[in-house]
Amino acid sequence: MESIFPNEIWEQILDHLPLEELLPASCVCRQWRHLVRRICRQRCKCLPSRLLAELVHEHYTTRCRPQGMDSEIPDGREEPDWLDVSRMLIQTQVTSRAEACSVVSQINQVILLTAAEKFVVAVTRSGEDQSCTLSLVSGEGRVTCQYLVHGKVNKVCVLEEGGEPSVLAVSVNKELLGLLVHPDLRSLTALTITPNLAVDSRICSDGQTLVVSQLEENYHLSVYRATLLPGRLQLNLQSRIRTTSPSICWDLWNGFVTTLVPSGHIRAYTLCGALVAESPLYKDLRYPNPTLLARGLVLASTITSRTLLSYWHMDRDRDYWLVGESVLTSWLQRGPHAVGNTSPRRELRKDSGSSVSNGSPSFFEGGNSCVVTLAKVRLGAAVLLEVTIVQYQRGLVFCGTSYLLVYKIMEDTWKSEAGLKWEVLEACMPSLCLSLTRRPLARIAVCFIDAVIMVTVGDRDGNCHMVSLPTSAPQTSVC
């Protein structure tokens, strides 16, 4: 295409377009594609560091194989595809009109839900013989494949890495089962896992990294890196993590393991075992409350402890949730080759130097850590509803009551120094409110697919609904 204006003029013109109109312009010609990519990079750099780290991490782990992570590429390594990161950002602009949303399908007797990049795994009971059925649900809400598992399924994790087929790591009767997901989502193939591991319902994964409970001497958690080989899944031990006491639950995200211990403390570790963040004592965390550790966040309810305290004739205000960030990624410096690390490096000090072995920087070797403080937030207070389940992804909070509530905790006027605005969950009305069932919701799974957000919700009776939430993402294909 012959240019009638210099690049500087075209860039100023294109910079006036909103993202949903700017991205299709990248398909016009190479010149415009280069300019649009540069504009997208500038806009993404202005996002809050928490949201930017999440988008880049998801881009690397599920959409492309990371070639390099340094934002300034001083040694020739590649940046993330800012066009793709911008598409992911547009997908968060969910509609506020309930009439635009639709229930695309429904499944009964669901006991577990797990979301991947382009599909959802629903686990259902299969009669009285203690067997379960794994169903793959596509982005259109169709069940494309079912797989019968003989035994009780405790947990399903999805191992994903850009350019590689997805693998389901399934905990069945404390044994690990591997299932290869074919690209068309129409079949599952069993894989031999080496070595054999005894696992429980607390296994978690991020990308190709798996964390399991494995008591070895004074170590409580083991970190494995999964490698897909013909007909089998090879698990290579990367490191072990020694916690202060056996953890109740834990989660892995972006190279950090967040744990909850029985004493009521939240602690975060690097994958080489260095303690980087810890919380003061929270007595509500001592009870078996609904607690979610996901994407570096902590969300714990006081519903159960409130019920227990009522037997002791102790009055309490309406239930609240403890929410906070377990690890502030903008504070942390990690080497680009650390296990599970796919975020851009951020320097803590100008004289920090390079990272040490196993990707653990010297800053953490001295035992330094940041303090995690959890805020008391009364979720759903503005709508006078009791929230029973919470899910977070890409700046959106999905709350389950007898309704599905969607909150935007990051406004459109984003600034790089801004963080998560938890007060929105308490003081503001939700961006979207859907009535799906009369029973309280017990599980939520979310995946962003093209121009819709597919939210799968299940109530306490096992009834599961797949709901399509439109967004402002352009319908055009990737060019």
N, C-alpha and C positions, 0 to 999 in steps of 0.2 A: 504494500500500500504506500503510495507516494504521499509524503507528509507535506501539508501546506503551512504548518506552523512548526516552530521549533519545539523540542520536548518540554521546555520549561512552561510554554503556554498551554500545551495539552495537559500537563500535570496540574496546573492551576484550575483548568476547566474541570477535569475529572475529580479533583479534590472536593468539589462542591456537591458531589453525588453522595447519597446515603449508601451504606454498604450493600443493601439488597439490590440497588441499581448499579453499583460500581462493579460488582463481580461479573455480571454478564458482559460488561464492556471489555473484560480481559480476553474475550473470545474474538474480538474484531481483528487484531493483528498482533504480531510479535512486539511491536513498539508499544502498543497500548497495554499488552500483557505485562511488559516490564514496568511500565509506569504504575499500573494498578497494583502490582506486587509491592512496589516501593511505598505507595500510599497506604496499603494495608499494613505493611510493617510499621510505619509511623503511628498509625492508629492503635495497633495492638500494643505497642510499647507504652501507650498512655493508659492501658488498663491497670486495674489494681494488681499488684504482684501476685496475690493469692489466686485470682482468676486466671491470669496469664500463665502461671506455673501449671495450673490444672489443665488448661487447654493444650499447652505444648506437650505436657506429659501424655495426655490422651492421644494426641496426634502421633507421637512417636511409638507408643506401645500398641496401638490398634490400627493405625492407618499406614504407617511406613516404617521401614527399618531405619533406626537412627544411624546417620552417617557421621554426625558430630553434634556437639551440644553447646558449643561456645557461641554466644550471640555476636561477638565481634570478629569471629573467625580469623584470628591472627595467624594461624598456621594452615589456612586453606580449607578447613573443615566447613561442611555445609550448614546453613541455617535451616530451620523448619520451613515448610512451604506455607508462607503467610497467607496465600489464597485459601488454603484448606483450613488454617486456623481461623480465618475470618468467616468462612462458611459455618464452622462450628459455633462461632459467636452469634451469628444470625439465627441459628437454630434455637437459641435461648429466648427469642422474642415471641413468646407464646401468646396466643389470642386470649382476650378477656371476655369473649362472648361464649357463654355456655351452649347456645344453640348451634355454634359451629363445630362442636365436639360430638363424637359419635362412639358408641360401643360397637366394636367390629366383631367380637366373638366372645364366647363365654365357656369356661371349663369348670366342672364340679369336682369336689373332693381333692382340692389342691392343698398340699402340705408344705411345699417349698417353692420359692420363686428365685431365679437368678437371671440377671440381665447381662448380655454380651453387647458387642458393638451393633450387630445387625439382627439379633434374634433374642428371644427370651426362652429360658428353660423352665418348664412347669413340671413339678413332680406330683403325681397323683397316686392314691392308694389303688391297689388292684385286688380287692376282695379280702378274704380272711386268711390268706396264706402268707401274710407278711411280705408280699412282693410289691414292687412299685413300678410305675411306668413313667419314663422320661419323655416329655413331649417338647419338640422344637416348634416355637411359634414365630413365624416370620414377621417382618415389619407391616405386612398387610393384615395381620391378625389370623392367618391361616396356620393350622397345625400341619406342618410339612413332613414330620417324621416322628415315630414313636419307638421306644426301646424298652423292653421288659427287663427289669432287674430283680433277681431273686434275693430278697433281703430288704432290710430297712435302710432307706437312704437318709443319712443324717445331714449332708451338706453337699452342694455342688459348686465347684469353682471353675471358672473359664480361663484357660491359659491362652493368651492371644499375643501375637506380635506381628507387626505389619509385614505383609507378604507371605506369611506362614498360615497354614490351616489352623483353625481353632481346635483346641482339645479340652474335653470336659474331664476334670479331676473329681471323681465322685467318691464320697465316704460311704461305704456300704458295710454295715456290721463291723465297724472299726477296721476295715480293709480299704485300700485305695484302688479304685477302678478307673482305668483310662479309656476314653471314647473319642475317636477321631471324628470331627464334624466335616462332612464333605462340603465343598464350596456351594453346591446347590441346595444345601440344607435338607436333602431328601433321604439321607441315610447316615447311620452311625456305625463305626467299626471299632470293635474292641481292640485295645492295645495291651501288650505285655509291658508291665512296669518293672524296671530294675533300678535299685533294689526294692524288695517288698517292704512296705512301710505299714505300721499300725497307726492309724489316724482316728480322730474323733470329729465331732461336728464343728470344731473350732478352726479347722484348716482355713487358710486364706491365701489368695494369690494376687499378683499384680504383674501384668505382662507375662513373662515366662518364669517368674520367681514364685516359689511356694514356701510358706512357713507352716510348720507342723509342730505339735507338742511332742517332744521326745526327750525324756529324762535321761541324760548321760552325765554321770558324776554330779557336778554342781550346775550343769547347764539344763535349762528348761525348754528352750525353743531351738529348732534346727531350721536352717535356711537352705533350700535346694534350688538349683537352676535346672529347668526342664529343657531337654533337647529331643526333638522329634526325629526318630530314625525309622527306617522301613519296618513296619509292623510292631514297633515298640517305642516306649517313652523312657528315655534315660534321665534319671535324676542324679545330678552331681552335687554333693555336699559342698556348700560355699563357706558356711560359718555356723557357729552356735552362739546363742545369746543366753547369758546368765542373768536372770531376773532376781529380785530380792526374795520372791516367793512364787510358787506356781500361780500362773495368771488364770483369772476366770475367763477372760476372752481377750482377743487381740486382733489387730488389723494391719495389713501391709499396704502402704501407698507411697509411691515416689521415693523409694529407698529408705523408708522409715517404718519401724514396727511400733505401733501404739498398743499398750497393754493396760488392762485393768486388773489390779490385784485385790485379794479379799479385804485388805485393810482399809480400802476406800481411796486409794491413790491411783492417779493416771500417770503413766510413765511412757516416754518415747525413746527408742534406741535406733542407732544406725544398724545396718545389717552386719556390721562387724562387732556389735555388742556394746558400743559406747553410749552411755546415757546422755541424752541431749536436752530432754525436757521432762519436768515432773510437776505434779500439782500438790498443793497442800491437802490435808485430810478433808474429805467430803463424806460425812456419815451416811448420806442418802445412797452412796454407791456401795455401802456394805450390804444392802438388801438386794434381793433378786429382782431388781427393777428392770423394765425394758430399757436396754442400753444399746446404742448404736455407735460403733467406732468405724468410721468410713471416711476415706479421702482426707485423712489428717484432721478430722473433726471428731468431737465428742458430743453426743446427744444422749442424755440419760433422764428418764422420767422418775418422778416420785410417787407414781400412782400406787405401786405396791407398798412402799413404806408408809404412805398415808393410811392405807387400809390396816396395816399392822399396828400403827400408832393409835388407831381408833379403839383398839382393844385395851389400850392403856389409858383411855379416857383423856388423851391429849388432843386438844383442839388444834386445827391447822387451817391455814388459808387454802383456797382452792389450789389444786395440784399445779406444779410447775415443772419445767424441764431445766436441767443443767446443760448449757451449751457453751462451746468454746473451741478454739483451735489447739490441737495437741502439739503441732510443730509449725512455727512460722518459717516457711521455706525461704523467705527473703533474708533471714538471719544466717543462713547456713552455707557453709562452703564445703563442697565435696568434689572429688576428682571425677572427670568425665567417664572413667571406666569402672566406677563403683557399681556393685551389683544392684540392679534395679534403678540406677540413676539415669534418668533421661531428661533432666531439667537443665537449663543453662546455668553455668557456674556463676556464683555471686561472691565477690570478694568481701571478706569481713575486715581485713586489714590490708593496708598497702604492703606491709612487710610479711605477709602470711607465708609466702613461699608455696611450693607445690605440696600436693596431698601425699600422705604416707601410704604404706602398703595396704591392700584390701580396700582402697578408696576412703579410708578414714582420715580426715584432716587432723593436723596436730592440735587444732583448737579443742577437739574433743578428747584428746589423749590425756589432758590434765584433769578430766572429770568435770569441766565446766558445763553447766546446763542452764536453760532458761526456765522460768517458772510458768506453769500453765494455770491460769485462773479461769474458772467456769462461772458464767453469769446465770442468774436465775431469771428465766424467761417464761411467762405464762402463755404458752402457745395457744392460739385460738381464742384468746380472751375477748377480742373485739367481736367475735361471732358467738360467744358464750357456748363453746363446744369443747369437749374434753378430747385432746389429741392422744391417740393410742399408738401411733406408729409415725415415724418421720424418715424421710429419705432426702438426701441432698445431692445435687449434681449441677455443675456449671452455673453457680449463682442462683439456682432455683431450689426452693425447699418445697417438697411434696409432703403434706400432712394428712394423715388418715384419721377421720372420726367416723361417723356414719356417712360423711361426705368426703370427697377428695378436695383438699384445699391446696392451691398453688400460690406461693409467695415469691416475689422477686426481691431478694435482699441486697441487690446491687442496682442502683438507679442508672438511668441512661446517661447522666452527667458523670461519667466515670473519671477518676483521676488516679494517677499511679500510686498516690499515698493513701487512697481510700481502702477500707477493709470491708468485712462483712457487717452488715447493719442488722444485728439480731433484734433490735427494738421494733423493726417492722413486723416481726411475727407476733408481737404482743399488742402493739398500739394501732396497727393498720388493718384494714379489711384485705382479704386475699385478692390477688389478681384474678383468680378463677375459682369458682365453687361449683362442684358437680355432685348431684345426688345419684348414688349408684346402688346402694343397698341399705337395708334397715339395720343391719348388724354392724358393730364397730369393725373397722379394717384392722387386719393383723399383719399384712405384708404388702410391700410395694416394690416393684422393679421398673426401672426407667431406661429406655434407650432412645437415642436421637437418630432418626432415619429420614434423610432428605428434608422435606418440608413439613414433617410432622414429628411430634414426640409421642412415642408409643408407651403409655403408662399402663402397667399390668397391676391390678390391685386384687387382693383376696381378703375376704372377711373371716371371722372366727368360725364360721360354719364350713369353710373350705370352698365357698363360691368365688370364682375368679372371673374378673371382667377385664378385657383388653380395650382400652380407651384411646382413641386417636385425637390428639390435640394439635390443631394446625398452628404453624408458625409463619413468620414473614420471610422465610428462606426462599430464594428464587427456585422455580421449578426447572430451570435449565440444567442440563447435564454438565459434568465436568469436562472442560475442553482443554 
